[in-house]
Amino acid sequence: MNIVDFLNPEAIILNLNADSSEQVIRALGGKLLELGYVTDDFVDATLAREANMPTGLPLGGSVNAAIPHVDIEYVKKSALGLATLEREVVFYNMVENDVEVPCRLVIMLALDAPKSQVEMLQSVAGILQQPALIDALITAKNVEDVLAALR
Amino acid sequence: MTKTIIVSCGTAIATSTVAAKAIEEACKAAGLNVRTTQCKAAEIKNYLDGADLIVTTSQIRFDPGIPVINGLPFLTGIGRDKVIEEIIEILKD
């Protein structure tokens, strides 16, 4: 099993021009909605959760990431969305909620059952733990580059 | 004796799943018997009875009365060895 199995190429956005975490979540959530993975209210619910329980993660390299997600009731079928951002966008730290985390990589998780997709989640964590892989994602010129890096 | 670790996050779906797996593996490798219970941070109070430690990947806004450890290293890898040492230190007695 590979993370690519959960990442529809159409749910990948490269060099997204966004000024806020809300714009990023709307863009990625919109893709997951178009592709039929999530319910109509997924985006609003994810925004509400991000405001209350943020998902920014400071990482070891030069690039930080956020992993917005929400309760299972808004998800029809488990999937991932991935966006690289043209410039850093502020998310907030998952554990210290008042600390800003400027992010250039956002991996949106849509999960349809509790404790499901352990391997997928571990794969996402595995990506976060590899600065060289994150650099490859950030510099990807097209979706094929992204998929090749993740494989 | 089996120790109980509450592993909490915002939704009890994503990040606590990753953290719980990693904690179970690390404790097993260290020869500690542990049981993990996953819950939302908002539900921790319901699980405190008999629990020895909380590892959380979201902010906890009250004092639970047992040790609390930041679980982000299990997601990001940063400081992972140190946090495993801390967990073992707390649970070994």
gemmi code that builds the backbone of each chain (N, CA, C; Angstrom):
import gemmi

chains = {
    "A": [
        ("MET", (0.827, -1.193, 0.000), (0.000, 0.000, 0.000), (0.867, 1.251, 0.000)),
        ("ASN", (0.498, 2.181, -0.815), (1.267, 3.422, -0.894), (0.314, 4.601, -0.728)),
        ("ILE", (0.874, 5.680, -0.245), (0.065, 6.876, -0.006), (-0.588, 7.361, -1.303)),
        ("VAL", (0.071, 7.075, -2.413), (-0.445, 7.506, -3.712), (-1.818, 6.878, -3.984)),
        ("ASP", (-2.068, 5.711, -3.376), (-3.367, 5.051, -3.566), (-4.528, 5.900, -3.034)),
        ("PHE", (-4.240, 6.787, -2.097), (-5.287, 7.628, -1.508), (-5.288, 9.044, -2.078)),
        ("LEU", (-4.311, 9.310, -2.941), (-4.143, 10.680, -3.423), (-4.541, 10.747, -4.888)),
        ("ASN", (-5.780, 11.144, -5.123), (-6.258, 11.352, -6.483), (-5.451, 12.499, -7.106)),
        ("PRO", (-4.854, 12.286, -8.272), (-4.054, 13.365, -8.894), (-4.836, 14.672, -9.018)),
        ("GLU", (-6.168, 14.564, -9.139), (-6.975, 15.783, -9.258), (-7.147, 16.513, -7.934)),
        ("ALA", (-6.693, 15.878, -6.846), (-6.746, 16.534, -5.534), (-5.382, 17.105, -5.145)),
        ("ILE", (-4.536, 17.292, -6.159), (-3.224, 17.908, -5.925), (-3.241, 19.309, -6.532)),
        ("ILE", (-2.867, 20.295, -5.730), (-2.792, 21.682, -6.217), (-1.358, 22.152, -6.015)),
        ("LEU", (-0.726, 22.593, -7.095), (0.666, 23.036, -6.984), (0.763, 24.552, -7.031)),
        ("ASN", (1.643, 25.078, -6.165), (1.904, 26.523, -6.113), (0.632, 27.342, -5.972)),
        ("LEU", (-0.192, 26.929, -5.059), (-1.440, 27.643, -4.802), (-1.133, 29.064, -4.321)),
        ("ASN", (-1.803, 30.004, -4.951), (-1.643, 31.406, -4.588), (-2.691, 31.730, -3.523)),
        ("ALA", (-2.300, 31.661, -2.255), (-3.255, 31.856, -1.161), (-2.673, 32.789, -0.116)),
        ("ASP", (-3.555, 33.549, 0.526), (-3.127, 34.481, 1.560), (-3.510, 34.020, 2.949)),
        ("SER", (-4.336, 32.990, 3.041), (-4.802, 32.574, 4.359), (-5.034, 31.072, 4.385)),
        ("SER", (-5.036, 30.530, 5.598), (-5.311, 29.098, 5.742), (-6.724, 28.790, 5.257)),
        ("GLU", (-7.629, 29.746, 5.440), (-9.005, 29.511, 4.961), (-9.030, 29.309, 3.450)),
        ("GLN", (-8.283, 30.132, 2.722), (-8.247, 29.971, 1.257), (-7.690, 28.608, 0.861)),
        ("VAL", (-6.676, 28.155, 1.600), (-6.076, 26.856, 1.280), (-7.086, 25.740, 1.535)),
        ("ILE", (-7.756, 25.819, 2.685), (-8.721, 24.768, 3.046), (-9.901, 24.772, 2.077)),
        ("ARG", (-10.343, 25.961, 1.677), (-11.445, 26.026, 0.698), (-11.034, 25.418, -0.639)),
        ("ALA", (-9.806, 25.689, -1.055), (-9.347, 25.171, -2.351), (-9.229, 23.642, -2.316)),
        ("LEU", (-8.566, 23.129, -1.298), (-8.361, 21.673, -1.231), (-9.673, 20.940, -0.933)),
        ("GLY", (-10.435, 21.486, 0.008), (-11.718, 20.869, 0.344), (-12.655, 20.891, -0.851)),
        ("GLY", (-12.587, 21.959, -1.640), (-13.401, 22.059, -2.847), (-13.077, 20.941, -3.830)),
        ("LYS", (-11.786, 20.636, -3.956), (-11.378, 19.520, -4.834), (-11.964, 18.206, -4.335)),
        ("LEU", (-11.831, 17.961, -3.010), (-12.339, 16.692, -2.460), (-13.856, 16.606, -2.628)),
        ("LEU", (-14.525, 17.757, -2.546), (-15.983, 17.780, -2.744), (-16.329, 17.462, -4.202)),
        ("GLU", (-15.648, 18.140, -5.132), (-15.878, 17.890, -6.573), (-15.674, 16.417, -6.912)),
        ("LEU", (-14.688, 15.810, -6.258), (-14.339, 14.423, -6.573), (-15.224, 13.427, -5.835)),
        ("GLY", (-16.121, 13.944, -4.982), (-17.115, 13.072, -4.357), (-16.674, 12.389, -3.074)),
        ("TYR", (-15.563, 12.825, -2.487), (-15.069, 12.166, -1.279), (-15.720, 12.681, 0.003)),
        ("VAL", (-16.264, 13.898, -0.053), (-16.735, 14.516, 1.194), (-18.117, 15.138, 1.003)),
        ("THR", (-18.739, 15.475, 2.124), (-20.084, 16.045, 2.067), (-20.019, 17.556, 1.804)),
        ("ASP", (-21.167, 18.125, 1.499), (-21.234, 19.554, 1.174), (-20.712, 20.440, 2.304)),
        ("ASP", (-20.899, 19.989, 3.543), (-20.484, 20.848, 4.673), (-19.083, 20.523, 5.193)),
        ("PHE", (-18.348, 19.677, 4.478), (-16.986, 19.325, 4.896), (-16.092, 20.556, 5.047)),
        ("VAL", (-16.141, 21.446, 4.064), (-15.227, 22.594, 4.083), (-15.515, 23.488, 5.292)),
        ("ASP", (-16.789, 23.800, 5.506), (-17.125, 24.659, 6.651), (-16.751, 23.983, 7.965)),
        ("ALA", (-16.989, 22.684, 8.064), (-16.659, 21.968, 9.298), (-15.149, 21.925, 9.519)),
        ("THR", (-14.405, 21.758, 8.437), (-12.942, 21.717, 8.557), (-12.408, 23.094, 8.961)),
        ("LEU", (-13.000, 24.147, 8.399), (-12.596, 25.507, 8.785), (-12.878, 25.751, 10.270)),
        ("ALA", (-14.037, 25.306, 10.726), (-14.406, 25.516, 12.128), (-13.448, 24.765, 13.046)),
        ("ARG", (-13.124, 23.545, 12.645), (-12.206, 22.778, 13.476), (-10.817, 23.415, 13.474)),
        ("GLU", (-10.381, 23.881, 12.316), (-9.043, 24.481, 12.227), (-8.952, 25.717, 13.127)),
        ("ALA", (-10.042, 26.462, 13.217), (-10.048, 27.659, 14.062), (-9.960, 27.290, 15.542)),
        ("ASN", (-10.569, 26.197, 15.891), (-10.627, 25.772, 17.291), (-9.477, 24.849, 17.663)),
        ("MET", (-9.139, 23.937, 16.754), (-8.074, 22.967, 16.994), (-7.172, 22.920, 15.769)),
        ("PRO", (-6.202, 23.824, 15.713), (-5.403, 23.968, 14.498), (-4.502, 22.763, 14.240)),
        ("THR", (-3.961, 22.694, 13.021), (-3.204, 21.501, 12.612), (-1.814, 21.814, 12.057)),
        ("GLY", (-1.261, 22.981, 12.382), (0.067, 23.324, 11.891), (1.144, 22.546, 12.632)),
        ("LEU", (2.139, 22.074, 11.864), (3.218, 21.262, 12.439), (4.578, 21.826, 12.032)),
        ("PRO", (5.347, 22.331, 13.008), (6.712, 22.731, 12.682), (7.542, 21.481, 12.381)),
        ("LEU", (8.253, 21.495, 11.266), (9.026, 20.319, 10.862), (10.526, 20.607, 10.941)),
        ("GLY", (11.307, 19.587, 10.641), (12.755, 19.699, 10.820), (13.471, 20.501, 9.756)),
        ("GLY", (12.904, 20.581, 8.557), (13.572, 21.285, 7.468), (13.139, 22.733, 7.378)),
        ("SER", (13.256, 23.304, 6.186), (12.927, 24.713, 6.009), (11.433, 24.928, 5.777)),
        ("VAL", (10.715, 23.845, 5.566), (9.297, 23.953, 5.223), (8.443, 23.291, 6.307)),
        ("ASN", (7.399, 23.975, 6.720), (6.449, 23.393, 7.672), (5.179, 22.956, 6.944)),
        ("ALA", (4.379, 22.159, 7.651), (3.184, 21.614, 7.010), (1.985, 21.734, 7.940)),
        ("ALA", (0.806, 21.699, 7.336), (-0.438, 21.611, 8.102), (-1.223, 20.428, 7.557)),
        ("ILE", (-1.998, 19.791, 8.441), (-2.774, 18.614, 8.018), (-4.244, 18.765, 8.432)),
        ("PRO", (-4.952, 19.724, 7.807), (-6.349, 19.948, 8.196), (-7.198, 18.688, 8.027)),
        ("HIS", (-8.080, 18.447, 8.997), (-9.005, 17.317, 8.912), (-10.173, 17.559, 9.853)),
        ("VAL", (-11.151, 16.675, 9.801), (-12.377, 16.918, 10.544), (-13.039, 15.579, 10.886)),
        ("ASP", (-14.134, 15.633, 11.636), (-14.817, 14.407, 12.052), (-15.311, 13.579, 10.863)),
        ("ILE", (-15.458, 12.277, 11.118), (-15.769, 11.333, 10.037), (-17.138, 11.568, 9.389)),
        ("GLU", (-18.041, 12.224, 10.114), (-19.396, 12.374, 9.573), (-19.434, 13.209, 8.288)),
        ("TYR", (-18.361, 13.954, 8.021), (-18.321, 14.794, 6.821), (-17.615, 14.115, 5.642)),
        ("VAL", (-17.263, 12.846, 5.834), (-16.470, 12.146, 4.818), (-17.246, 10.947, 4.281)),
        ("LYS", (-17.289, 10.850, 2.938), (-17.967, 9.713, 2.310), (-16.987, 8.576, 2.061)),
        ("LYS", (-15.774, 8.933, 1.671), (-14.776, 7.925, 1.348), (-13.399, 8.517, 1.658)),
        ("SER", (-12.559, 7.753, 2.332), (-11.258, 8.274, 2.749), (-10.422, 8.717, 1.549)),
        ("ALA", (-9.756, 9.852, 1.728), (-8.936, 10.395, 0.649), (-7.956, 11.413, 1.223)),
        ("LEU", (-7.007, 11.782, 0.391), (-6.076, 12.854, 0.743), (-6.167, 13.949, -0.302)),
        ("GLY", (-5.827, 15.161, 0.142), (-5.586, 16.247, -0.798), (-4.230, 16.831, -0.462)),
        ("LEU", (-3.546, 17.341, -1.459), (-2.211, 17.890, -1.195), (-2.045, 19.208, -1.934)),
        ("ALA", (-1.566, 20.217, -1.227), (-1.285, 21.499, -1.873), (0.096, 21.984, -1.487)),
        ("THR", (0.826, 22.452, -2.495), (2.017, 23.239, -2.196), (1.623, 24.698, -2.386)),
        ("LEU", (2.178, 25.558, -1.557), (1.766, 26.961, -1.561), (2.869, 27.831, -2.156)),
        ("GLU", (2.432, 28.798, -2.962), (3.386, 29.682, -3.627), (4.247, 30.432, -2.607)),
        ("ARG", (3.620, 30.799, -1.476), (4.368, 31.452, -0.396), (3.795, 30.967, 0.932)),
        ("GLU", (4.535, 31.246, 2.010), (4.128, 30.740, 3.314), (2.770, 31.326, 3.734)),
        ("VAL", (1.944, 30.457, 4.278), (0.644, 30.856, 4.822), (0.612, 30.420, 6.284)),
        ("VAL", (0.112, 31.298, 7.146), (0.118, 30.997, 8.572), (-1.001, 30.033, 8.961)),
        ("PHE", (-0.609, 28.916, 9.544), (-1.515, 28.053, 10.286), (-1.084, 28.197, 11.755)),
        ("TYR", (-1.793, 27.546, 12.669), (-1.400, 27.613, 14.070), (-1.019, 26.232, 14.586)),
        ("ASN", (-0.133, 26.243, 15.587), (0.460, 25.012, 16.109), (-0.587, 24.103, 16.757)),
        ("MET", (-0.511, 22.840, 16.437), (-1.495, 21.865, 16.889), (-1.567, 21.748, 18.414)),
        ("VAL", (-0.434, 21.869, 19.083), (-0.433, 21.705, 20.541), (-0.389, 23.057, 21.261)),
        ("GLU", (0.362, 24.012, 20.711), (0.415, 25.353, 21.304), (-0.354, 26.283, 20.365)),
        ("ASN", (-1.633, 26.411, 20.619), (-2.546, 26.970, 19.628), (-2.345, 28.451, 19.309)),
        ("ASP", (-1.557, 29.157, 20.149), (-1.325, 30.573, 19.843), (-0.011, 30.804, 19.101)),
        ("VAL", (0.686, 29.718, 18.754), (1.967, 29.851, 18.058), (1.756, 29.709, 16.548)),
        ("GLU", (2.244, 30.705, 15.796), (2.093, 30.668, 14.343), (3.054, 29.658, 13.715)),
        ("VAL", (2.573, 28.958, 12.704), (3.418, 28.036, 11.933), (3.256, 28.401, 10.457)),
        ("PRO", (4.253, 29.083, 9.882), (4.155, 29.409, 8.454), (4.367, 28.139, 7.629)),
        ("CYS", (3.395, 27.802, 6.789), (3.419, 26.510, 6.085), (3.497, 26.701, 4.574)),
        ("ARG", (4.181, 25.767, 3.915), (4.132, 25.745, 2.446), (3.629, 24.425, 1.890)),
        ("LEU", (3.377, 23.482, 2.803), (2.809, 22.200, 2.374), (1.556, 21.932, 3.200)),
        ("VAL", (0.477, 21.583, 2.532), (-0.756, 21.256, 3.254), (-1.278, 19.912, 2.741)),
        ("ILE", (-1.435, 18.981, 3.667), (-1.998, 17.675, 3.317), (-3.322, 17.554, 4.049)),
        ("MET", (-4.399, 17.556, 3.272), (-5.733, 17.458, 3.871), (-6.120, 15.988, 3.997)),
        ("LEU", (-6.582, 15.615, 5.195), (-6.966, 14.226, 5.440), (-8.476, 14.128, 5.505)),
        ("ALA", (-9.045, 13.272, 4.688), (-10.478, 12.971, 4.803), (-10.574, 11.508, 5.214)),
        ("LEU", (-11.080, 11.273, 6.417), (-11.106, 9.917, 6.974), (-12.541, 9.530, 7.290)),
        ("ASP", (-12.935, 8.334, 6.864), (-14.346, 7.958, 6.958), (-14.679, 7.048, 8.140)),
        ("ALA", (-13.673, 6.670, 8.940), (-13.955, 5.832, 10.106), (-12.887, 6.067, 11.157)),
        ("PRO", (-13.241, 5.939, 12.443), (-12.229, 6.123, 13.486), (-11.186, 5.015, 13.406)),
        ("LYS", (-9.967, 5.356, 13.757), (-8.851, 4.395, 13.765), (-8.691, 3.685, 12.426)),
        ("SER", (-9.219, 4.278, 11.369), (-9.091, 3.645, 10.062), (-7.818, 4.133, 9.395)),
        ("GLN", (-7.445, 3.451, 8.354), (-6.359, 3.931, 7.496), (-5.097, 4.232, 8.287)),
        ("VAL", (-4.759, 3.322, 9.199), (-3.549, 3.539, 9.993), (-2.335, 3.671, 9.089)),
        ("GLU", (-2.280, 2.809, 8.067), (-1.114, 2.852, 7.175), (-1.033, 4.172, 6.424)),
        ("MET", (-2.193, 4.666, 5.993), (-2.187, 5.944, 5.294), (-1.686, 7.050, 6.213)),
        ("LEU", (-2.161, 7.025, 7.466), (-1.749, 8.061, 8.408), (-0.259, 7.952, 8.727)),
        ("GLN", (0.208, 6.729, 8.855), (1.636, 6.552, 9.120), (2.458, 7.005, 7.918)),
        ("SER", (1.917, 6.798, 6.716), (2.619, 7.277, 5.522), (2.703, 8.796, 5.505)),
        ("VAL", (1.614, 9.448, 5.917), (1.632, 10.915, 5.976), (2.679, 11.373, 6.991)),
        ("ALA", (2.687, 10.736, 8.161), (3.695, 11.086, 9.168), (5.095, 10.826, 8.617)),
        ("GLY", (5.220, 9.743, 7.851), (6.519, 9.434, 7.250), (6.994, 10.539, 6.318)),
        ("ILE", (6.070, 11.124, 5.564), (6.425, 12.245, 4.680), (6.913, 13.425, 5.518)),
        ("LEU", (6.159, 13.716, 6.592), (6.498, 14.876, 7.420), (7.885, 14.742, 8.027)),
        ("GLN", (8.336, 13.493, 8.163), (9.620, 13.251, 8.819), (10.790, 13.205, 7.843)),
        ("GLN", (10.532, 13.514, 6.567), (11.616, 13.474, 5.567), (11.769, 14.833, 4.875)),
        ("PRO", (12.615, 15.691, 5.415), (12.787, 17.033, 4.828), (13.132, 16.993, 3.340)),
        ("ALA", (13.919, 16.004, 2.912), (14.304, 15.959, 1.493), (13.078, 15.679, 0.619)),
        ("LEU", (12.198, 14.830, 1.099), (10.975, 14.530, 0.349), (10.068, 15.765, 0.293)),
        ("ILE", (9.993, 16.469, 1.397), (9.168, 17.682, 1.417), (9.718, 18.713, 0.437)),
        ("ASP", (11.036, 18.842, 0.394), (11.645, 19.754, -0.582), (11.272, 19.335, -2.002)),
        ("ALA", (11.279, 18.041, -2.245), (10.926, 17.549, -3.586), (9.468, 17.881, -3.906)),
        ("LEU", (8.598, 17.792, -2.917), (7.187, 18.123, -3.152), (7.026, 19.614, -3.431)),
        ("ILE", (7.720, 20.436, -2.645), (7.582, 21.888, -2.781), (8.091, 22.370, -4.138)),
        ("THR", (9.126, 21.698, -4.652), (9.699, 22.137, -5.929), (9.086, 21.410, -7.128)),
        ("ALA", (8.119, 20.531, -6.863), (7.502, 19.784, -7.964), (6.877, 20.741, -8.970)),
        ("LYS", (7.124, 20.472, -10.262), (6.597, 21.350, -11.311), (5.242, 20.866, -11.824)),
        ("ASN", (4.982, 19.589, -11.612), (3.712, 19.043, -12.078), (3.299, 17.865, -11.198)),
        ("VAL", (2.081, 17.408, -11.440), (1.519, 16.348, -10.600), (2.346, 15.071, -10.703)),
        ("GLU", (2.888, 14.815, -11.883), (3.725, 13.615, -12.043), (4.942, 13.657, -11.126)),
        ("ASP", (5.537, 14.847, -10.977), (6.685, 14.994, -10.061), (6.278, 14.616, -8.635)),
        ("VAL", (5.088, 15.057, -8.251), (4.603, 14.784, -6.895), (4.425, 13.284, -6.693)),
        ("LEU", (3.761, 12.662, -7.651), (3.490, 11.233, -7.514), (4.793, 10.444, -7.541)),
        ("ALA", (5.738, 10.870, -8.378), (7.023, 10.170, -8.455), (7.767, 10.287, -7.124)),
        ("ALA", (7.739, 11.463, -6.518), (8.432, 11.658, -5.239), (7.808, 10.793, -4.150)),
        ("LEU", (6.492, 10.679, -4.184), (5.805, 9.919, -3.131), (5.940, 8.407, -3.328)),
        ("ARG", (6.138, 7.980, -4.552), (6.323, 6.545, -4.801), (7.733, 6.201, -4.436)),
    ],
    "B": [
        ("MET", (3.054, -4.740, 35.658), (1.673, -4.276, 35.618), (1.432, -3.454, 34.363)),
        ("THR", (0.295, -3.637, 33.774), (-0.012, -2.888, 32.551), (-0.363, -1.441, 32.891)),
        ("LYS", (0.293, -0.533, 32.204), (0.010, 0.886, 32.390), (-0.951, 1.361, 31.299)),
        ("THR", (-1.732, 2.363, 31.659), (-2.701, 2.876, 30.692), (-2.315, 4.281, 30.250)),
        ("ILE", (-2.228, 4.451, 28.954), (-1.881, 5.756, 28.382), (-3.083, 6.255, 27.587)),
        ("ILE", (-3.554, 7.441, 27.934), (-4.580, 8.090, 27.121), (-3.862, 8.812, 25.983)),
        ("VAL", (-4.252, 8.521, 24.751), (-3.667, 9.211, 23.605), (-4.774, 10.050, 22.988)),
        ("SER", (-4.629, 11.354, 23.102), (-5.722, 12.221, 22.660), (-5.280, 13.134, 21.530)),
        ("CYS", (-6.284, 13.529, 20.733), (-6.062, 14.565, 19.727), (-7.389, 15.273, 19.527)),
        ("GLY", (-7.504, 16.078, 18.508), (-8.721, 16.860, 18.342), (-9.936, 16.018, 18.019)),
        ("THR", (-9.764, 15.030, 17.124), (-10.906, 14.272, 16.638), (-10.869, 12.796, 17.009)),
        ("ALA", (-9.755, 12.350, 17.624), (-9.571, 10.919, 17.953), (-9.587, 10.053, 16.703)),
        ("ILE", (-9.203, 10.630, 15.574), (-9.209, 9.874, 14.319), (-7.803, 9.776, 13.730)),
        ("ALA", (-7.160, 10.910, 13.593), (-5.962, 10.930, 12.759), (-4.669, 10.893, 13.563)),
        ("THR", (-4.351, 12.002, 14.210), (-3.014, 12.085, 14.787), (-2.846, 11.174, 15.989)),
        ("SER", (-3.903, 10.954, 16.764), (-3.759, 10.049, 17.905), (-3.603, 8.602, 17.446)),
        ("THR", (-4.108, 8.284, 16.266), (-3.914, 6.940, 15.722), (-2.431, 6.695, 15.452)),
        ("VAL", (-1.786, 7.679, 14.831), (-0.358, 7.568, 14.548), (0.434, 7.504, 15.848)),
        ("ALA", (0.104, 8.393, 16.789), (0.847, 8.448, 18.047), (0.667, 7.168, 18.847)),
        ("ALA", (-0.557, 6.652, 18.905), (-0.811, 5.448, 19.703), (-0.008, 4.264, 19.177)),
        ("LYS", (0.011, 4.098, 17.870), (0.800, 3.004, 17.265), (2.268, 3.130, 17.637)),
        ("ALA", (2.785, 4.342, 17.498), (4.214, 4.557, 17.763), (4.536, 4.325, 19.239)),
        ("ILE", (3.644, 4.757, 20.114), (3.870, 4.582, 21.560), (3.846, 3.096, 21.913)),
        ("GLU", (2.878, 2.386, 21.369), (2.786, 0.944, 21.655), (4.065, 0.236, 21.231)),
        ("GLU", (4.556, 0.592, 20.043), (5.776, -0.063, 19.555), (6.979, 0.288, 20.419)),
        ("ALA", (7.088, 1.577, 20.782), (8.247, 2.011, 21.582), (8.216, 1.384, 22.970)),
        ("CYS", (7.050, 1.298, 23.572), (6.948, 0.721, 24.920), (7.220, -0.774, 24.884)),
        ("LYS", (6.728, -1.428, 23.856), (6.980, -2.858, 23.716), (8.491, -3.104, 23.598)),
        ("ALA", (9.137, -2.283, 22.793), (10.591, -2.421, 22.611), (11.329, -2.202, 23.923)),
        ("ALA", (10.746, -1.371, 24.801), (11.380, -1.076, 26.089), (10.953, -2.066, 27.174)),
        ("GLY", (10.149, -3.040, 26.807), (9.729, -4.055, 27.768), (8.619, -3.607, 28.713)),
        ("LEU", (7.892, -2.550, 28.315), (6.791, -2.065, 29.157), (5.452, -2.565, 28.609)),
        ("ASN", (4.593, -3.026, 29.514), (3.242, -3.403, 29.119), (2.344, -2.177, 29.185)),
        ("VAL", (1.840, -1.744, 28.054), (0.948, -0.588, 28.071), (-0.313, -0.868, 27.266)),
        ("ARG", (-1.352, -0.159, 27.670), (-2.606, -0.178, 26.932), (-2.864, 1.268, 26.554)),
        ("THR", (-3.209, 1.518, 25.310), (-3.513, 2.892, 24.919), (-5.022, 3.035, 24.706)),
        ("THR", (-5.521, 4.169, 25.119), (-6.921, 4.504, 24.909), (-6.963, 5.801, 24.118)),
        ("GLN", (-7.602, 5.761, 22.947), (-7.666, 6.965, 22.115), (-8.935, 7.744, 22.409)),
        ("CYS", (-8.805, 9.042, 22.517), (-10.013, 9.846, 22.666), (-9.768, 11.266, 22.172)),
        ("LYS", (-10.858, 12.011, 22.053), (-10.739, 13.440, 21.755), (-10.243, 14.152, 23.000)),
        ("ALA", (-9.486, 15.222, 22.813), (-8.980, 15.979, 23.959), (-10.134, 16.414, 24.864)),
        ("ALA", (-11.260, 16.743, 24.249), (-12.409, 17.219, 25.035), (-13.027, 16.118, 25.890)),
        ("GLU", (-12.683, 14.861, 25.608), (-13.281, 13.726, 26.322), (-12.349, 13.119, 27.370)),
        ("ILE", (-11.173, 13.707, 27.536), (-10.166, 13.098, 28.427), (-10.735, 12.810, 29.808)),
        ("LYS", (-11.535, 13.723, 30.330), (-12.055, 13.555, 31.695), (-12.780, 12.217, 31.869)),
        ("ASN", (-13.395, 11.722, 30.814), (-14.144, 10.464, 30.892), (-13.244, 9.234, 30.972)),
        ("TYR", (-11.965, 9.426, 30.683), (-11.059, 8.275, 30.599), (-9.974, 8.302, 31.676)),
        ("LEU", (-10.000, 9.289, 32.552), (-8.896, 9.476, 33.501), (-8.809, 8.358, 34.548)),
        ("ASP", (-9.919, 7.732, 34.881), (-9.930, 6.719, 35.933), (-8.967, 5.575, 35.574)),
        ("GLY", (-7.938, 5.400, 36.373), (-6.991, 4.308, 36.137), (-5.895, 4.627, 35.139)),
        ("ALA", (-5.918, 5.827, 34.562), (-4.901, 6.167, 33.565), (-3.630, 6.690, 34.238)),
        ("ASP", (-2.482, 6.393, 33.620), (-1.197, 6.784, 34.194), (-0.585, 8.001, 33.515)),
        ("LEU", (-0.957, 8.240, 32.284), (-0.260, 9.252, 31.485), (-1.156, 9.665, 30.325)),
        ("ILE", (-1.019, 10.936, 29.942), (-1.701, 11.418, 28.729), (-0.642, 11.834, 27.711)),
        ("VAL", (-0.753, 11.335, 26.500), (0.046, 11.861, 25.399), (-0.940, 12.524, 24.455)),
        ("THR", (-0.721, 13.794, 24.164), (-1.720, 14.515, 23.374), (-1.089, 15.242, 22.195)),
        ("THR", (-1.797, 15.226, 21.078), (-1.362, 16.003, 19.926), (-2.260, 17.224, 19.724)),
        ("SER", (-3.046, 17.560, 20.752), (-3.757, 18.832, 20.692), (-3.644, 19.504, 22.057)),
        ("GLN", (-4.001, 20.755, 22.092), (-3.856, 21.490, 23.344), (-4.879, 21.013, 24.372)),
        ("ILE", (-4.423, 20.848, 25.623), (-5.342, 20.485, 26.710), (-5.518, 21.720, 27.585)),
        ("ARG", (-6.784, 22.098, 27.793), (-7.036, 23.383, 28.447), (-7.456, 23.216, 29.905)),
        ("PHE", (-7.069, 22.138, 30.564), (-7.348, 21.962, 31.989), (-6.249, 21.089, 32.581)),
        ("ASP", (-6.202, 21.008, 33.925), (-5.193, 20.184, 34.572), (-5.788, 18.809, 34.870)),
        ("PRO", (-5.330, 17.768, 34.178), (-5.934, 16.451, 34.361), (-5.443, 15.723, 35.611)),
        ("GLY", (-4.381, 16.219, 36.242), (-3.906, 15.586, 37.470), (-2.961, 14.411, 37.256)),
        ("ILE", (-2.673, 14.067, 36.017), (-1.640, 13.070, 35.713), (-0.702, 13.685, 34.676)),
        ("PRO", (0.502, 13.101, 34.507), (1.439, 13.721, 33.565), (0.877, 13.828, 32.146)),
        ("VAL", (1.237, 14.935, 31.485), (0.821, 15.178, 30.097), (2.073, 15.354, 29.246)),
        ("ILE", (2.135, 14.632, 28.162), (3.287, 14.733, 27.255), (2.801, 15.130, 25.873)),
        ("ASN", (3.581, 16.024, 25.232), (3.297, 16.488, 23.875), (3.614, 15.370, 22.875)),
        ("GLY", (2.610, 14.952, 22.122), (2.780, 13.832, 21.199), (3.202, 14.213, 19.796)),
        ("LEU", (3.440, 15.507, 19.528), (3.809, 15.893, 18.158), (5.059, 15.182, 17.636)),
        ("PRO", (6.049, 14.876, 18.513), (7.224, 14.154, 17.985), (6.867, 12.846, 17.274)),
        ("PHE", (5.752, 12.237, 17.612), (5.371, 11.004, 16.932), (4.854, 11.286, 15.526)),
        ("LEU", (4.475, 12.527, 15.255), (4.073, 12.903, 13.896), (5.250, 13.429, 13.096)),
        ("THR", (6.044, 14.281, 13.742), (7.080, 14.997, 12.994), (8.453, 14.344, 13.098)),
        ("GLY", (8.628, 13.459, 14.061), (9.927, 12.822, 14.255), (10.905, 13.661, 15.060)),
        ("ILE", (10.577, 14.953, 15.258), (11.504, 15.851, 15.945), (11.408, 15.625, 17.452)),
        ("GLY", (12.523, 15.190, 18.062), (12.529, 14.953, 19.502), (11.841, 13.661, 19.906)),
        ("ARG", (11.709, 12.762, 18.957), (10.993, 11.517, 19.207), (11.688, 10.655, 20.283)),
        ("ASP", (13.017, 10.499, 20.178), (13.725, 9.663, 21.155), (13.569, 10.225, 22.562)),
        ("LYS", (13.634, 11.554, 22.659), (13.536, 12.199, 23.968), (12.153, 11.960, 24.579)),
        ("VAL", (11.139, 12.072, 23.785), (9.788, 11.920, 24.314), (9.518, 10.455, 24.684)),
        ("ILE", (10.100, 9.532, 23.963), (9.968, 8.113, 24.335), (10.655, 7.875, 25.681)),
        ("GLU", (11.838, 8.475, 25.847), (12.534, 8.355, 27.141), (11.671, 8.898, 28.274)),
        ("GLU", (11.043, 10.039, 28.041), (10.192, 10.645, 29.075), (9.030, 9.711, 29.437)),
        ("ILE", (8.419, 9.133, 28.432), (7.293, 8.224, 28.669), (7.752, 7.015, 29.485)),
        ("ILE", (8.864, 6.452, 29.106), (9.379, 5.279, 29.825), (9.719, 5.647, 31.258)),
        ("GLU", (10.313, 6.816, 31.431), (10.669, 7.271, 32.779), (9.423, 7.391, 33.675)),
        ("ILE", (8.359, 7.931, 33.114), (7.128, 8.108, 33.888), (6.477, 6.769, 34.204)),
        ("LEU", (6.541, 5.833, 33.282), (5.778, 4.587, 33.426), (6.542, 3.463, 34.108)),
        ("LYS", (7.842, 3.613, 34.269), (8.617, 2.435, 34.671), (8.382, 2.028, 36.125)),
        ("ASP", (7.922, 2.953, 36.980), (7.754, 2.621, 38.397), (6.581, 1.681, 38.627)),
    ],
}
model = gemmi.Model(1)
for chain_id, residues in chains.items():
    chain = gemmi.Chain(chain_id)
    for i, (resn, *xyz) in enumerate(residues, 1):
        res = gemmi.Residue()
        res.name, res.seqid = resn, gemmi.SeqId(i, " ")
        for name, pos in zip(("N", "CA", "C"), xyz):
            atom = gemmi.Atom()
            atom.name, atom.element = name, gemmi.Element(name[0])
            atom.pos, atom.b_iso = gemmi.Position(*pos), 0.0
            res.add_atom(atom)
        chain.add_residue(res)
    model.add_chain(chain)
structure = gemmi.Structure()
structure.add_model(model)
structure.setup_entities()
